[in-house]
Amino acid sequence: MAPKTARARRLGIALRHHREAAGLTLEAAADEINSTRSTLSRYENAKTLVSPATVRALLTLYGVGADEVVAAVELAKDARKPGWWVSYSYLLDRRTIDFIALEAEAIAIANFEPSVVPGLLQTADYIRGVMRGGPHTLSDNDVEERVRMRLDRQQRVFEEDPPIFDAILDEAALLRPVGDHSAQQGQLSHLLKMSELPNITVQVIPLAAGYHRGTRGSLHILEFADPEDPLIASVETVAGQMILDRPGDLRTCTKIMEHLRTVALSPTASREAISTLLKGR
């Protein structure tokens, strides 16, 4: 099963909108192209990739104009192209692959982490420390493969047209030792350097803020270029990454992220706090 990319999701939304505009039920549309209701539902929910030929058949059935059909067929072709993460798919569970595929197409990423430095800003040595302290016992080779994967994932924020990345982390994440002293120092230095990039904002929530709405766990919110693409939120659970796209869940997650920004130090004060920690170690 291919990952649920933003392109596949956008195509599914378009297929559903055009079907509804044509006044057809899933059953009626499926009958017309010799398919099934469940298959069309999976296309519309981006749970199964739809072929360009099927896209053409469906949109022709729905009476969509030729230009829109051509654009949708191209989108279907693009959605089937493998991303960089495919070579690492054996390392990851399905939900994590889906999240990485969506993250790769986001134009804005907001990430709060209560316990560790955000993954997109971690150094190689820090990643090694995280992997060795994780829930699974990993060989040195397994650790290094995961380090390479995360470093490849980070390239997204250094591209020519990078996403806006708002990183919010609890001060506890900065105080918690991960790896040896050198790794910790290197990570703090790297955070300072990354916070100076024009597309990256780093904010620290001081321990003095007390218990806040993000204390329970990490949170991601992804925004996409196409206005037809709704926001995506993701939370980390003991069972792995959970993607949320229901309106109610998104409203809750957006409010939490807004709250975290207000209780966090300003970007300038956050850099000063990180610098103070670095000098004190």
Long-range contacts (C-beta under 8 A, 24 or more apart in sequence): 1-47, 1-48, 1-94, 2-48, 2-49, 2-79, 2-80, 3-83, 3-85, 3-97, 3-98, 3-100, 3-101, 4-46, 4-47, 4-98, 4-101, 4-102, 4-243, 5-46, 5-79, 5-83, 5-101, 5-102, 5-104, 5-105, 6-101, 6-102, 6-105, 6-106, 6-224, 6-226, 6-229, 7-75, 7-78, 7-79, 7-105, 8-46, 8-49, 8-79, 9-46, 9-102, 9-229, 10-75, 10-224, 10-226, 10-228, 10-229, 11-46, 11-50, 11-55, 11-72, 11-75, 11-76, 11-79, 12-43, 12-44, 12-45, 12-46, 12-50, 13-44, 13-228, 13-229, 14-72, 14-75, 14-228, 15-40, 15-43, 15-44, 15-50, 15-55, 15-58, 15-59, 15-72, 16-44, 18-58, 18-59, 18-62, 18-64, 19-44, 19-58, 19-62, 21-62, 22-61, 22-62, 22-63, 24-61, 24-62, 29-58, 29-61, 29-62, 32-61, 33-57, 33-58, 33-61, 49-76, 49-79, 49-80, 50-76, 51-76, 52-76, 52-77, 84-152, 85-149, 85-152, 85-153, 88-145, 88-149, 88-152, 91-142, 91-145, 91-146, 91-149, 92-149, 93-240, 93-241, 95-240, 95-241, 95-242, 95-243, 96-240, 96-241, 98-241, 98-243, 99-220, 99-234, 99-241, 99-243, 100-153, 102-222, 102-232, 102-243, 103-153, 103-156, 103-220, 103-222, 104-156, 105-224, 106-163, 106-222, 106-223, 106-224, 106-232, 107-163, 107-164, 107-223, 107-224, 107-225, 108-163, 108-164, 108-165, 108-166, 108-222, 108-223, 109-157, 109-163, 109-164, 109-165, 109-166, 109-220, 109-221, 109-222, 109-223, 110-165, 110-166, 110-168, 110-219, 110-220, 110-221, 110-257, 111-165, 111-166, 111-167, 111-168, 111-218, 111-219, 111-220, 111-221, 112-168, 112-169, 112-214, 112-218, 112-219, 112-256, 112-257, 112-260, 113-167, 113-168, 113-169, 113-170, 113-173, 113-218, 114-169, 114-170, 114-172, 114-173, 114-214, 114-215, 114-216, 114-217, 114-218, 115-170, 115-172, 115-173, 115-176, 115-218, 116-169, 116-173, 116-176, 116-178, 117-169, 117-173, 117-174, 117-178, 117-187, 117-191, 118-167, 118-169, 119-150, 119-153, 119-154, 120-153, 120-154, 120-156, 120-157, 120-165, 120-167, 121-154, 121-167, 121-190, 121-191, 121-194, 121-200, 121-202, 122-150, 122-154, 122-187, 122-190, 123-183, 123-186, 123-187, 123-190, 124-151, 125-179, 125-180, 125-182, 125-183, 125-186, 125-187, 126-178, 126-179, 126-183, 126-184, 126-186, 126-187, 126-190, 127-151, 128-179, 128-183, 129-178, 129-179, 129-180, 129-183, 130-178, 133-178, 157-197, 157-199, 157-200, 162-199, 163-199, 164-199, 164-201, 165-199, 165-200, 165-201, 166-201, 166-203, 166-261, 167-200, 167-201, 167-202, 167-203, 168-202, 168-203, 168-204, 168-205, 168-214, 168-257, 168-260, 168-261, 168-264, 169-202, 169-203, 169-204, 169-205, 170-204, 170-205, 170-207, 170-214, 170-215, 171-204, 171-205, 171-206, 171-207, 171-273, 172-207, 174-204, 174-273, 174-274, 174-277, 175-277, 181-281, 184-281, 185-278, 185-281, 188-274, 188-277, 188-278, 188-281, 189-278, 191-274, 192-271, 192-274, 192-275, 192-278, 195-267, 195-270, 195-271, 195-274, 201-267, 202-267, 202-270, 202-271, 202-274, 203-261, 203-264, 203-265, 203-266, 203-267, 203-270, 204-264, 204-265, 204-269, 204-270, 204-273, 204-274, 205-260, 205-263, 205-264, 205-265, 206-265, 206-273, 209-263, 209-264, 212-259, 212-260, 212-263, 213-256, 213-259, 213-260, 214-256, 214-259, 214-260, 219-253, 219-256, 219-257, 219-260, 221-253, 221-254, 221-257
